[in-house]
Amino acid sequence: MDVLLAIIGQFGLYGLLTVGIAVIFAATRVVNLAQGDLAMAGAYVAATATGAPFGIRTLLALAAGVPLLLVIERLLLRRPGSDGLAAMLVTWGLGMALRQGAELLFTGTSRTVAVPVDGTLDVLGTPYPAYRLVCALTAIAVITLVLLAAHRTDWGLRLRAVADNPPMAALLGTDPRRMRATAFTVGGLLAILAGALYSPVLAVNPSMGFGLLVPVFFGLLLSRPGSLVTAAVAALLISALSVLLRTWLSDTLAEALFYAVVVATAALRSRPWTGRFSAWFRRTPAPVGAV
């Protein structure tokens, strides 16, 4: 039970970040390499605005993130003629700027955030820190809402239309530029929320975003382009792998093996025969008697 709860807790963090980066990629075809650093920014808001209750600090981080993300998308990513690689490098530079800015303002020393909910809860006979459970349930609720919005609302329909065919979506009345700006804002806010929410259980420092980016990047790599559900599933698998390896092995060996397994899986996924096997596995059986 301990391991299962740890996997759920890890999934809350990785799930918010991976679904966020998948939302951005679905609409813009840009891998946001600043996703982890946006989480770092949210964590620093929670770590520095200590005069307000923790919930207010989280809302403050989200409120401050909206105009920041809109300005970034408008000034840096919505440039005529820029391709996906150029935009990805822009996000890499943005992440570096955020890290350097944080180090300049707060130094490189790690900060801690007081846990807003003390104590433990008994989950099927297993004591578990109450705040970690709050984090996991909040994150899962937010991820579920995003998936429902993507598959059950008009916004989600337009997002998938822009992801599949931007010119056709524009002909049908959807403004691709506005949809890309909205998707970048939503995806970035999920990262900021993850950073602020999990700040009491993480060491808050300028480089924390890079450590978060690696598993999130592989989560996006393992998911199907434009599919938020597969992004969430990939985040769950990566969380399970990370927790299980750390349960069985030392931290150093577990980390090395984790990256080896994830890289090998990503390499296998890129093979053409893997794509053909996946297509065959997902095929719809023909009706009985059909010619």
N, C-alpha and C positions, 0 to 999 in steps of 0.2 A: 504493500500500500504506500509506503514511503516513496518508492520509485515512481509509482503512478502519479502521486501528487507532485513530485518534483518535475515530471514530464509536463504535467498540466501547467505548472507555474512557469516553466521555461517556454512553453508554447505561447503563453500570453504575451511575453516579450517579443519573441521571434515572429509570432503570428501578426501582431500589429505592424511590425516593420516590413515583413514580407508582403502582406496584403497591400500596404501603403505603396511600396515600390512597384507592385504589380499593377495597381490602379494607374500610376503615372506611366508605366510602360505601355499599358493597354491603349491609352489615348495618344501618347506622344511618340512611342517607339524609342524612348530615351531611357537608358539605365541611369537612375539618379544615384550617383556615387556619393552624394552628400547626405544620403538617408540616415546613416549612423550619426553624422555630425548634427543633423537637425534634432535627433534624439538627445545628443549631448547638450544642445542649447536648451531644450525643455528641462533637462535635469538641472542645469545651472539656475534656471528661474526658480525651480523648487528649492534649490540649495541656498539661494541668496535672499529671496524675498521672505525672510523668516518672520517678519512682523505680522504676516497674515496666516490664517489657518491653511492647512495643506490643500484642502479642496479649492480654496480661492486661488492659491498659487498655481494649481493645475489649470484652472480656468484662465488665469492671467497669462500663462504660457501660451495657451491656445489662442486667446484674443490677440496677443502680440504677434503670433505666428501668421495670422491671416494676411495682414497688409505686407508683411515681410515676404511671404511666399508669392503673393500676387506681383510685387515689384520685381522679385527675382525672375519670375516667369516672363514678365513683360519686357524687362530690360536685357536679360541674358539669354533666354531660351527662344524667344519669339523673334528671331532674326532671320530676315529673308535670305534664302540660299544656304542656311546652315543645315548640315546633314546630321544623322544620328550620332556619328563618331565625334563630330565637333561639339555637339550639345553634351555628350557624355563627358568630354574633357572639360567643358565649362562646369559641369557639376563637380568634377574632381577638384578643379580649382576653387570652387565655392566651398567645398568641404575643408580644403587646406586653409582658406581664409577664415572660416569659422574656428578652426582649431587654433590658428595663430592668434586670432582675436581673443579667444578664451584664455589662452596662456598669457597674453599681455594684460588682460584685465584681472585674472584670478590666480596667476602663476600656475606652475605645473603640479602643485601639491594637491593630492586627492582630498576631497571634502566628503563629509558624511551628512546625511539628512535624517533627522529624527523620525522614527517610525510612528505614523499617526495613530495606528491601532496596535496596542500592546497585547501580549498574551498569546495563548494557543487555543485552538479549537480541536475538539475530538471528532475525527472523521473516520467512522467505522472502526473505532477502537485505536486509531492512530493519532497522536497529538501532532498538530501542524500549526506553524505560525499563522496567526489570524490575518496579518496584513498580506502575507504572500497569497493567501486564499482570496482576499479581497481583490488583489491585483489580477489574479488569474480569472476570476469570475467577471470582473469589469472588462478585461481585455476580450474575453470570449464573447461577452454580450455585444461589445462594439464591433468585433469582427463579424458576428452574425448579422448585425444591422447593416453593415456594409455589403455583405453578400446578398441579403434580401433586397437592398436598394439596387444592386447591380442586376438582379434577375427578376424583380417584381415591380419595378417602377419605370416610369417613362425616362427618368434620368439614366437609369441603367441601360435601357434599350438604346438611347442615343449614344451612350458611351461605347457600347459594343458596335454600333453602326459606324462611329468614327474610327474605332479600332480596325474594323474589317475593311472599310472602303470610304475614306474621307471625302473624295469627290462626290460619290453617290449620296452620302449623308448630307453634304451641303446642298445638293439638288433637292433633297427631300425636306429642306428647311432647317437643318441643324447647323449651327455655326461652329465649325471645327475649332477655330481659335478660342472661342469662349469655352468650349468643352474641354480643350486641353488645359486652359488656365484653371478651370474648376477641378479637373482631375489632379493637376499638380498640387493645388491647394489642399485637396482632401488627402492625398497621399502623404504630403508633408506634415499635415496636422496629425495623422496617425503616428508618424515618427515622433513628433513633439510630445504627443500624449504618452507614448511608450516611455520616453525618457523621463518625463515628469512623474508618471505613475510608479515606475520602478526605481526612481532615484533613492528611496530609502534602503533598497537592498543591493545597490550597486555602489562602487567607488566612483564618485563624480570627479572626473578630471578631463583635461582637454583631449586626450587621446582615446577616451572610452568609445567614441563613435567608430573608430577604425576597427576595434575589436568586434563591434556589433555588425559592421558592414559585411564581413567575410561570410558568416553563415547566412545572412539575409541575401547576399548576392547569389550564393549557391542555391538558396531556396527559389529564387527567381529563375535561375538557370534550369532547375529540375522541373519547373512548372510549365504548363502549356501556354504559349504566348497569348495574352488577352484573357486568360481564364483565371479568375480570382479564386475559384474553388480549388483548383489544382495548386495554386500558390499557398493556400491555407493548409492543404494536405502536405505539401512539401515542407512547410514550416513545422508541422507536427512530426513528420518523419525525422527531420534534422534535430528537433528538440529531443526526441526519443533516443536517437543515436548518441547525442552529446551526453545525456544523463546516464544512459546505460554504460557507456565507456568510462565515465568518471566514477561510476559505482564499482566497476570491476577492476579498474586500473588506476595507477597513479595519475595525477593531473597532467604531468608532462607527457607521459606515454599516451594517455587518453586524447590529449589535444593533437599529438602527431598522427595517431591512428585515425582520428576524426577527419582531419584534412585529407589524409590518404584515401579514405573510403569515399568521401564526398567528391574529390577530384576524379577518382576512378569511375564513380557512378555518372558524373557529368560527361566524362569522355565516352563512356559506353552509350549514353543517351544521344550523343551527337552522331553516332554511326548510322548510316542509311538503313541497315537491316533492322535496327531498333525501331525506327520510324515506321517501316513496313509492318513489323510485328505488332506495333501499337495500333496501326490502322486496321489490321486484320482482327485484332482482339476487340476493337470497338465497332466492327461492322454490324449492320443490322441483318439478321437472318431473313432470307427471302421467304415469303408466304408459301405454305405447302401447296403444291399444284401449280405454282407460277412458272411460266416458261422462261 
